[in-house]
């Protein structure tokens, strides 16, 4: 099977020849793997490592690693700052300025970037052209209906708006969702196999908001966006990247048209329980713990973790083996190698893990 065929079968809840493989990595980890493998192109690197999915993100979240400058302003007017890790292993980026913070009247004159502007999709076009015949192409439009608004407004203020300033919150959410509607449809048109959407509405052990607020503000926008993507191409699959504990809204995600749940953080939700309850309706993408096992464990513990997640989630298809978020700088290269070795050893069907 080609990687594209393998992913397509798995997301149809069939067992392909092998469980599809992916690994989310930060720029620092990518650079280390490039050096180790002697490969400079990021997609050639992933293909060489056995990844079945190749991804390109557009929109607000694409600004996370937009510049090497200490501070920069993106096309949305958001001010970002690069912050060094204390151990010197790399950097992360954080938002330090929000264009709609403060006065509500700013919204009336605010204009987001033009979602029709063609050059922002050049990377997607190139990815589809080079790899679309062989690999599953993922187009990301993250920050669909919650993160996008709070990036513009500030999290504290937008959460307050959702409770006390509802008309404003609905208007701002619609502005962001409309951008993601146009952009997501463009990704479908360009030939992406999966559309990765979503918003982080969970923290480690609880939701960031009540399920009722999720159903008021986010679920209706998801239903509109995801329905439009699927009408444009009934073969496309919709994945949501939603971190943390979100069990109270899993039925809502299914009802809104979600096909694939990512990143399935196992210290927040039990993957085996999710598979048992939702395995007929959802596929899972992630689940290999990168909070403790990948960064802090031994290579033997990494191998055991890969085997566990395959055993829990891969039977009957419906699973893409992957880390439960971006593998961070400082993660031992021996553990990253152990992940790939274990995947190579155990992901063939019939499973022997």
C-alpha positions in Angstrom: 0.0 0.0 0.0 1.1 3.6 -0.5 1.0 5.9 2.5 -2.1 7.6 1.1 -3.9 4.2 0.6 -2.8 3.2 4.1 -4.3 6.3 5.8 -7.4 6.1 3.7 -8.1 2.5 4.8 -7.3 3.2 8.4 -9.7 6.2 8.5 -12.4 4.0 6.9 -12.0 1.8 10.0 -10.3 -0.9 8.0 -7.0 -2.6 8.8 -4.4 -1.7 6.1 -1.1 -3.4 5.7 0.5 -1.3 8.5 -0.8 1.2 11.0 -0.2 4.7 9.6 2.7 6.6 11.1 3.3 10.2 12.0 5.3 12.2 14.5 4.9 15.9 15.4 8.2 17.6 16.1 9.4 21.1 16.9 11.8 23.0 14.6 14.8 22.1 16.9 14.0 18.3 16.8 13.5 18.6 13.0 16.9 20.2 12.7 18.5 17.4 14.7 16.8 14.7 12.6 17.8 16.5 9.3 21.5 16.6 10.5 21.4 13.0 11.6 19.8 11.8 8.3 21.6 14.2 6.0 18.3 15.4 4.5 17.5 19.1 4.3 14.0 19.0 2.9 11.4 18.6 5.7 9.0 16.5 3.7 11.7 14.3 2.3 12.9 13.8 5.9 9.4 12.7 7.0 9.0 10.4 4.0 12.4 8.8 4.7 11.4 8.3 8.4 8.2 6.5 7.2 5.6 9.1 7.9 2.3 8.5 6.0 0.9 12.0 6.6 2.5 15.3 5.4 1.1 18.5 6.7 1.0 22.2 5.9 -0.8 24.8 8.0 -2.2 28.2 6.9 -3.9 30.9 9.0 -3.2 32.2 12.5 -1.4 29.1 13.8 1.1 29.3 10.9 2.6 32.3 12.8 4.0 30.2 15.6 7.4 29.8 13.9 7.1 32.6 11.4 10.3 34.5 12.1 13.6 34.3 13.8 13.3 37.8 15.1 12.9 38.3 18.9 9.5 39.9 18.3 7.4 40.1 15.2 3.8 41.0 14.1 1.9 38.6 11.9 -0.6 39.4 9.2 -3.4 39.3 11.7 -1.8 42.1 13.8 -0.8 39.7 16.6 2.5 40.5 18.3 4.7 37.4 19.0 7.8 37.0 21.1 10.4 34.2 20.9 11.3 33.0 24.4 14.3 30.8 25.1 14.0 27.6 27.2 15.9 27.9 30.4 18.1 24.9 29.5 19.1 26.6 26.2 17.7 23.7 24.1 15.5 25.9 21.9 12.7 28.5 21.8 9.0 28.7 22.0 6.8 31.6 20.8 4.1 33.3 22.8 1.6 36.1 22.0 2.2 39.3 23.8 0.0 41.7 21.9 -3.6 41.3 20.7 -5.0 43.7 18.1 -8.5 43.7 19.5 -7.6 44.0 23.2 -9.4 46.7 25.1 -12.0 48.8 23.3 -14.8 46.8 21.8 -15.1 49.4 19.0 -11.9 48.1 17.4 -13.8 45.2 15.9 -15.8 47.4 13.6 -12.7 48.5 11.7 -10.6 45.4 12.0 -9.9 43.6 8.8 -8.3 40.1 8.8 -5.9 39.0 6.0 -7.6 38.2 2.7 -8.3 34.4 2.7 -8.4 34.5 -1.1 -4.8 35.8 -1.4 -3.2 33.0 -3.4 0.5 33.1 -2.3 -0.4 31.9 1.3 -1.3 28.6 -0.2 1.9 28.1 -2.2 3.3 25.7 0.3 0.1 23.6 0.1 0.2 23.6 -3.7 3.8 22.5 -3.6 3.2 19.7 -1.1 0.2 18.3 -3.1 2.2 18.5 -6.3 5.2 16.7 -4.9 3.7 14.2 -2.6 -0.1 14.1 -3.2 0.0 10.9 -5.3 1.8 8.9 -2.6 1.1 10.4 0.8 -1.9 11.6 2.8 -1.8 15.4 2.6 -3.1 17.3 5.7 -4.1 20.9 5.4 -4.3 22.8 8.7 -6.7 25.6 9.5 -6.4 25.6 13.3 -8.0 28.2 15.6 -11.3 27.6 14.0 -13.8 29.1 16.5 -12.1 29.7 19.9 -8.4 30.0 19.6 -8.6 32.3 16.6 -10.9 34.8 18.5 -8.8 34.8 21.6 -5.6 35.3 19.7 -7.1 38.6 18.5 -8.8 39.6 21.8 -6.6 38.0 24.5 -7.8 34.9 26.3 -9.0 36.4 29.6 -11.0 39.0 27.8 -12.5 36.7 25.2 -13.5 34.2 27.9 -15.2 37.0 29.7 -16.9 38.1 26.5 -18.4 34.6 26.1 -20.1 35.1 29.4 -20.9 38.8 29.6 -20.5 40.3 26.2 -22.1 37.6 24.0 -23.0 39.7 21.0 -19.4 40.8 20.6 -18.1 37.3 21.2 -20.5 35.9 18.5 -19.5 38.5 16.0 -15.7 38.0 16.6 -16.2 34.2 16.4 -18.1 34.5 13.1 -15.3 36.7 11.7 -12.7 34.0 12.4 -14.9 31.1 11.3 -15.6 32.8 8.0 -11.9 33.1 7.3 -11.4 29.4 8.1 -14.4 28.5 5.9 -12.8 30.1 2.9 -9.3 28.8 3.7 -10.5 25.3 4.4 -12.4 25.1 1.2 -9.3 26.3 -0.6 -7.3 23.4 1.0 -10.0 21.0 -0.1 -9.9 22.4 -3.7 -6.1 22.0 -3.8 -6.4 18.3 -3.0 -5.8 17.9 0.8 -7.0 14.5 2.1 -7.5 15.7 5.7 -8.5 19.1 7.0 -7.0 19.6 10.4 -9.2 22.1 12.4 -10.0 22.7 16.0 -9.3 24.7 19.1 -7.7 23.8 22.5 -10.7 23.9 24.9 -9.3 21.4 27.4 -6.5 21.5 30.0 -4.8 18.6 31.6 -7.8 17.3 33.7 -10.8 19.4 32.9 -12.3 21.6 30.2 -11.3 25.3 29.8 -15.0 26.1 29.4 -18.3 24.5 30.2 -19.8 22.1 27.7 -22.7 24.5 27.4 -20.5 27.3 26.3 -18.8 25.0 23.8 -22.2 24.1 22.4 -23.3 27.8 22.2 -20.2 29.2 20.5 -18.1 26.5 18.9 -20.2 23.5 18.0 -22.4 25.4 15.5 -19.4 26.9 13.8 -17.8 23.5 13.6 -20.9 22.0 12.0 -21.0 24.8 9.4 -17.3 24.5 8.6 -17.0 20.8 8.5 -20.2 20.3 6.6 -19.0 22.8 4.0 -15.6 21.0 3.6 -17.3 17.6 3.2 -19.8 18.9 0.7 -16.9 20.3 -1.4 -15.4 16.8 -1.4 -17.3 14.0 0.3 -14.0 12.0 0.4 -12.2 14.5 2.6 -11.8 13.7 6.3 -12.0 16.3 9.1 -9.6 16.0 12.1 -9.8 18.2 15.1 -6.7 19.0 17.2 -8.0 19.7 20.7 -5.6 19.3 23.6 -6.3 18.0 27.1 -9.4 16.5 28.7 -12.5 16.9 26.4 -14.6 13.8 27.1 -17.8 15.8 27.9 -17.9 17.1 24.3 -16.9 14.0 22.3 -20.5 13.3 21.3 -20.8 16.9 20.2 -17.7 16.6 18.0 -19.1 13.5 16.3 -22.4 15.3 15.7 -20.5 18.3 14.2 -18.8 16.0 11.6 -15.4 15.2 13.2 -13.8 12.0 11.8 -10.5 12.0 13.6 -9.5 13.1 17.1 -6.0 14.5 17.7 -3.8 14.5 19.8 -5.3 12.1 22.3 -3.2 13.0 25.3 -3.1 9.8 27.4 -2.4 11.6 30.7 -5.7 13.5 30.2 -8.0 10.8 28.7 -7.7 7.0 28.6 -7.2 5.9 25.0 -8.5 2.4 25.6 -11.8 3.8 27.0 -12.1 6.2 24.0 -11.5 3.4 21.5 -14.1 1.2 23.2 -16.8 4.0 23.3 -16.1 5.9 20.1 -14.1 3.6 17.9 -17.0 3.2 15.5 -17.4 6.9 15.0 -13.9 8.4 15.5 -10.4 7.6 14.4 -7.5 8.5 16.7 -4.3 10.3 15.8 -1.6 10.6 18.5 -1.7 9.1 22.0 2.0 8.2 22.4 2.8 10.1 25.6 5.2 13.0 25.1 4.7 14.6 28.4 6.6 11.9 30.4 7.6 8.9 28.3 9.2 10.4 25.2 11.1 13.2 27.0 11.9 11.5 30.3 11.7 7.8 29.8 14.2 5.2 28.6 14.3 3.8 25.0 12.8 0.6 26.4 9.9 2.6 27.9 9.3 4.4 24.6 9.1 1.0 22.9 6.6 -0.2 25.5 4.5 3.0 25.1 4.3 2.5 21.3 3.3 -1.1 21.7 0.6 -0.1 24.3 -1.0 2.5 22.1 -1.0 0.2 19.1 -2.6 -2.5 21.2 -5.2 -0.1 22.5 -6.1 1.8 19.3 -5.0 0.0 16.2 -7.3 -3.1 16.1 -9.9 -2.7 13.4 -8.1 0.4 11.9 -9.0 3.9 13.0 -5.6 4.9 14.3 -2.6 7.0 13.1 0.4 6.2 15.4 1.8 9.5 16.6 3.1 11.5 19.5 0.4 13.2 21.7 1.8 16.6 20.7 5.0 18.2 19.4 8.1 16.4 20.5 10.0 19.1 22.5 13.7 20.2 22.4 15.7 18.3 24.9 14.0 15.0 24.2 16.8 12.4 23.9 17.5 11.4 20.3 17.8 7.9 21.6 14.1 8.0 22.5 13.1 9.4 19.1 15.0 6.7 17.4 13.3 4.2 19.7 9.9 5.5 18.6 10.7 4.9 15.0 12.3 1.5 15.7 9.2 0.4 17.6 6.9 1.6 14.9 8.8 -0.3 12.3 8.8 -3.4 14.4 5.2 -3.5 15.6 2.8 -1.6 13.3 2.3 -4.3 10.7 -1.1 -6.0 10.6 -1.9 -8.5 12.0 -0.6 -6.8 15.1 1.9 -8.7 17.3 2.3 -6.0 20.0 
